[in-house]
């Protein structure tokens, strides 16, 4: 279908990512229809939702029949659920990238094939395999479920032989992976984008701070030319491997000045929210441009940015907007402990000013 005829985008999942995709896409003259199991999902406040599970092929098929192009805001859409998308209806980023990102073992194996460094890892099904693997990898190590793990869920750090059995019992029953624990100096992520014509663009690296496995704070750009070049080289390989279209994220550990890939997400990412106000073109707009085959927008940073996640509770608009350079994003969700409810982005002219204004920033300590 010619680009000019694409009017309606279907989004599988109506979370905050879908909502922010739509907010960027409306400016380009697009309309949005979501598929989500909950009527009050963040996307539903700004577009129509087809109610249903994103694992239901009939529902995904129904969404596909009503739109010109499909994308997704959740990475756990089972590939089997895409069976009823009519031939010729684009689903982007490509299914193969979605599938690879769903299984930590497949993902790390692919990284290694492409010579992208990872932690040492072993597939685990049984206690005997875990005992053998821990012997090879050593303590501490991280035991994770291969699928459906995010924000630190489905993982245990094993620090001593005494913790082996309890960690296995807590997670067993599904395929697992044991990883070497990396005493990293920092965590960074690269957000990149490739359009249907094969053109690519990369944002500056963001430095990410997690607590309890959940992202709390991203600061960008992380100013290291060598790491930036290394990260882009790694991502370029993945983008080409999948003939990718859309935004792609890789999260890395930095250890002794080198990057170790932890995981990818075939979608816009929480650590890229700063780009909405902190870069010339935000990740959400660039995702829409990429999957439509439009020219990509420039990705350089306007000054220095920080993104503060609001987890479990939100500071007020007044408190946040009293800080010069701050922007407020409320996803319209009911507060619940551990739930991402919104974020703020702080954009400053200098890094020094940014760090000063970040001190006591509302919501940062919670
Ligand atoms: P993940 O679900 O793999 O993104 O892990 C969530 C967070 O747990 C990461 O951002 C790290 O802070 C930490 N983590 C995960 N895997 C490891 C590892 N192998 N070594 C050290 N820390 C880890």
Boltz pocket constraint, residues with backbone or C-beta under 6 A from the ligand:
constraints:
  - pocket:
      binder: B
      contacts: [[A, 119], [A, 142], [A, 149], [A, 150], [A, 151], [A, 152], [A, 153], [A, 179], [A, 180], [A, 181], [A, 182], [A, 183], [A, 184], [A, 187], [A, 210], [A, 213], [A, 251], [A, 262], [A, 263]]
      max_distance: 6.0
